[in-house]
């Protein structure tokens, strides 16, 4: 969640600053081998009190970060997700057969709604959006791929084509199948629900497909041995993570101790630093004075030069 992510970033920033201060210290200095010099927590959003990150703390953070990155790389190479590691010990042939049947069922359930409602709209919207992409690239010297144009026009075309598709199907039902008005209204009312069911069935089919790769790899002896070691690695990482939270969590102050966090206070320093770095004037709620102590109105609309010479800016 946000609390954990911001706390983790602050601890890693503290470690980065410690490494930078140690690198700037001369090799003959005693601080380079014992501990990092005093670090102001204000740079990491902790507080205004200095804190010394010891060499033991730095080594713990480096080792834990390396283990987590290696664990994540192993999961990616084996095609696994973290929540699957706890189940991997019970996987066998029956699970593979069950996943294949589940994938087949979801694809069959989602095929008809997808072909009737979603696929035509997707194909037409994608084709028209690509043509708009080419126009935007020819008209602009700044855009590299114009992916924002593609996504924007896809949304516009989908919102336009979906009602047109239902009107088309409604016309077929009324004039070709010659159903009564009540039946036609009921069919058109159920059509969006069928389209939604087709989309959900396709999502479940994609999830089942991603589970097939680690199941197939489990039949290889070398991969099976590596997969069997993952639950123990995950358990060790959980213990180290709990230890890290208990050790570095109190340093985060209110972010760690309070049940309800004031996010304007905890992450407002980032917005303020970004504005200062970009040399942008602060908002009136943050600083009533503009650059050089002038009021914002005077800073935004300076007085015209003596003797006139043009209208003042709006």
C-alpha positions in Angstrom: 0.0 0.0 0.0 1.0 3.7 -0.1 2.3 3.7 3.5 4.6 0.7 2.9 5.8 2.1 -0.5 6.7 5.5 0.8 8.4 4.1 3.8 10.4 1.7 1.7 11.5 4.6 -0.6 12.6 6.7 2.3 14.7 4.0 3.8 16.3 3.3 0.4 16.9 7.0 0.0 18.6 7.1 3.4 20.8 4.2 2.3 21.7 6.0 -1.0 22.7 9.2 0.9 24.8 7.1 3.3 26.6 5.5 0.4 27.2 8.9 -1.2 28.6 10.5 2.0 30.9 7.5 2.6 32.2 7.8 -1.0 33.0 11.5 -0.5 34.8 10.8 2.7 38.6 10.4 2.2 39.9 6.8 2.4 42.1 7.6 5.4 39.1 8.9 7.4 37.7 6.8 10.2 34.1 7.4 9.3 34.4 5.5 6.0 35.0 2.2 7.9 32.8 2.6 10.9 29.6 4.3 10.1 28.2 6.9 7.7 28.2 10.5 8.9 25.1 12.2 10.3 22.3 12.3 7.7 19.6 14.8 7.8 16.3 13.1 7.6 14.7 16.1 6.0 16.1 14.9 2.6 14.3 11.6 2.9 11.1 13.0 4.5 11.8 11.5 7.9 12.2 14.5 10.2 14.7 17.3 10.9 16.7 15.2 13.4 20.0 13.7 12.2 20.4 10.0 12.1 23.5 7.9 11.7 23.1 4.8 9.5 25.6 2.3 10.8 27.6 0.0 8.5 25.6 -2.9 9.9 22.3 -1.3 8.8 23.7 -0.5 5.4 24.9 -4.1 4.9 21.5 -5.4 6.0 19.7 -3.2 3.5 22.0 -4.1 0.7 21.8 -7.9 1.4 18.0 -7.8 1.7 17.6 -5.8 -1.5 19.8 -8.2 -3.4 17.9 -11.3 -2.1 14.5 -9.7 -3.1 15.7 -8.8 -6.5 17.1 -12.3 -7.1 13.9 -13.9 -5.8 11.8 -11.7 -8.2 14.1 -12.5 -11.1 13.7 -16.3 -10.4 9.9 -16.0 -10.3 10.0 -14.1 -13.7 12.3 -16.7 -15.3 10.0 -19.6 -14.1 6.8 -17.8 -15.1 5.5 -17.7 -11.6 3.6 -15.1 -9.4 4.4 -14.7 -5.8 1.0 -15.9 -4.6 1.6 -19.2 -6.5 4.7 -20.1 -4.5 2.6 -21.3 -1.6 0.7 -23.7 -3.8 3.6 -25.0 -5.9 4.3 -28.0 -3.6 0.9 -29.6 -4.4 1.0 -29.1 -8.2 0.8 -32.3 -10.3 -0.7 -33.8 -13.4 -4.3 -33.4 -12.1 -3.7 -29.6 -11.8 -2.4 -29.4 -15.3 -5.4 -31.3 -16.7 -7.8 -29.2 -14.6 -6.2 -25.9 -15.9 -6.5 -27.1 -19.5 -10.2 -27.9 -19.1 -10.8 -24.6 -17.3 -9.1 -22.7 -20.1 -11.1 -24.5 -22.7 -14.4 -23.8 -20.9 -13.7 -20.1 -20.4 -12.6 -19.7 -24.0 -15.8 -21.4 -25.2 -18.0 -19.3 -22.9 -16.4 -16.1 -24.0 -16.0 -16.8 -27.7 -19.6 -16.0 -28.8 -20.0 -12.7 -26.9 -16.6 -11.6 -27.9 -17.2 -12.3 -31.6 -20.6 -10.7 -31.6 -20.0 -7.6 -29.5 -16.4 -6.9 -28.6 -14.3 -8.0 -31.5 -16.0 -5.9 -34.2 -15.7 -2.7 -32.2 -12.1 -3.5 -31.2 -11.0 -4.1 -34.8 -12.6 -1.0 -36.2 -11.5 1.2 -33.4 -7.9 0.0 -33.6 -7.8 0.5 -37.4 -9.2 4.0 -37.2 -6.9 4.9 -34.2 -3.8 3.9 -36.2 -4.8 6.2 -39.0 -5.1 9.0 -36.6 -1.7 8.1 -35.2 -0.1 8.5 -38.6 -1.8 11.9 -39.1 -0.5 13.0 -35.7 3.1 11.9 -36.4 3.1 13.7 -39.8 1.7 16.9 -38.2 4.1 17.0 -35.2 7.8 17.1 -34.9 7.8 16.3 -31.2 5.8 13.1 -31.0 7.9 9.9 -31.1 5.2 7.2 -31.3 1.9 9.1 -30.5 0.6 6.3 -28.3 -1.5 8.8 -26.4 -3.3 9.7 -29.6 -4.0 6.0 -30.2 -5.4 5.4 -26.8 -7.5 8.6 -26.9 -9.0 7.8 -30.3 -9.7 4.2 -29.3 -11.8 5.4 -26.4 -13.6 7.9 -28.6 -14.3 5.4 -31.3 -15.4 2.6 -28.9 -17.9 5.0 -27.2 -19.2 5.8 -30.6 -19.3 2.4 -32.1 -20.9 0.5 -29.3 -24.3 2.2 -29.6 -24.1 1.9 -33.4 -23.5 -1.8 -33.0 -26.6 -2.3 -30.8 -28.7 -0.2 -33.2 -27.5 -2.5 -36.0 -28.4 -5.6 -34.1 -31.7 -4.1 -33.1 -32.6 -3.4 -36.7 -31.8 -7.0 -37.7 -34.0 -8.3 -34.9 -36.9 -6.0 -35.8 -36.8 -6.3 -39.6 -35.2 -9.6 -40.4 -36.3 -11.9 -37.5 -39.6 -10.1 -37.2 -39.8 -10.5 -33.4 -42.4 -8.6 -31.4 -41.4 -5.4 -29.8 -41.2 -6.8 -26.2 -38.9 -9.6 -27.3 -36.7 -7.2 -29.3 -36.4 -4.9 -26.3 -35.5 -7.8 -24.0 -32.8 -9.0 -26.4 -31.3 -5.6 -26.7 -31.3 -5.2 -22.9 -29.5 -8.4 -22.4 -26.9 -7.8 -25.1 -24.6 -5.5 -22.9 -24.8 -8.1 -20.1 -23.6 -10.8 -22.5 -20.8 -8.6 -23.7 -19.7 -8.1 -20.1 -19.8 -11.8 -19.4 -17.7 -12.5 -22.5 -15.1 -10.0 -21.3 -14.9 -11.6 -17.8 -14.7 -15.1 -19.3 -11.8 -13.9 -21.4 -10.0 -12.5 -18.4 -10.3 -15.8 -16.5 -9.0 -17.6 -19.6 -5.9 -15.4 -19.7 -5.3 -16.1 -16.0 -5.6 -19.8 -16.6 -3.2 -19.6 -19.6 -0.6 -17.8 -17.5 -0.8 -20.7 -14.9 -0.1 -23.3 -17.6 3.6 -22.4 -18.2 4.8 -23.1 -14.6 2.8 -26.3 -14.6 4.5 -27.5 -17.8 7.9 -26.5 -16.5 7.3 -28.5 -13.3 7.6 -31.8 -15.3 11.3 -30.9 -16.0 13.5 -32.3 -13.2 15.9 -29.3 -13.0 13.0 -26.8 -12.9 11.0 -28.9 -10.4 14.0 -28.8 -8.0 14.3 -25.0 -8.3 10.5 -24.6 -7.8 10.6 -26.7 -4.7 13.2 -24.3 -3.1 11.0 -21.2 -3.6 8.6 -21.7 -0.6 11.6 -21.8 1.9 13.1 -18.7 0.2 9.9 -16.9 0.5 9.5 -17.8 4.1 13.0 -16.5 4.9 12.3 -13.2 3.0 9.1 -12.8 5.1 11.1 -13.1 8.3 13.7 -10.6 7.1 11.0 -8.2 6.0 9.3 -8.3 9.4 12.7 -7.7 11.0 13.4 -4.8 8.6 10.0 -3.2 9.4 10.5 -3.5 13.2 14.1 -2.1 12.8 13.5 0.8 10.4 9.8 1.5 10.8 10.1 3.6 14.0 12.5 6.0 12.1 9.5 7.0 9.8 7.7 8.7 12.7 4.0 9.3 12.1 4.1 7.3 8.9 4.8 4.2 11.0 3.0 4.9 14.3 -0.3 6.7 13.4 -3.2 4.7 12.2 -4.5 7.5 10.0 -1.7 9.3 8.1 -1.9 12.9 7.0 -0.7 12.4 3.4 -0.5 16.2 2.7 2.1 16.4 5.5 3.9 13.2 4.6 4.3 13.6 0.8 3.9 17.4 0.5 7.6 17.8 0.7 8.0 16.1 -2.7 5.6 18.5 -4.4 7.4 21.5 -2.8 10.9 20.1 -3.9 9.6 19.5 -7.4 8.3 23.1 -7.7 11.6 24.5 -6.3 13.6 22.4 -8.7 11.6 23.5 -11.7 11.7 27.1 -10.6 8.0 27.4 -10.7 6.1 29.8 -8.5 4.3 28.2 -5.6 0.5 28.2 -5.3 -1.1 30.9 -3.2 -2.0 28.4 -0.5 1.7 27.5 0.0 3.4 30.9 -0.4 1.4 34.2 -0.6 4.4 36.0 -2.0 5.8 35.5 -5.5 9.4 35.6 -6.6 11.6 38.2 -4.8 8.9 38.7 -2.2 6.4 40.3 -4.5 2.7 39.5 -4.3 1.7 36.9 -6.8 -0.5 39.4 -8.7 2.4 41.8 -9.1 4.8 39.0 -10.0 2.4 37.6 -12.6 1.4 41.0 -14.1 4.4 43.4 -13.7 3.8 47.1 -14.2 4.4 48.4 -17.7 7.6 50.2 -18.4 7.7 54.0 -18.1 6.2 55.9 -21.0 3.7 53.2 -22.0 4.8 50.9 -24.7 2.2 48.2 -25.1 -0.7 46.8 -23.2 0.0 44.9 -19.9 -0.3 41.2 -20.0 -3.7 39.7 -19.3 
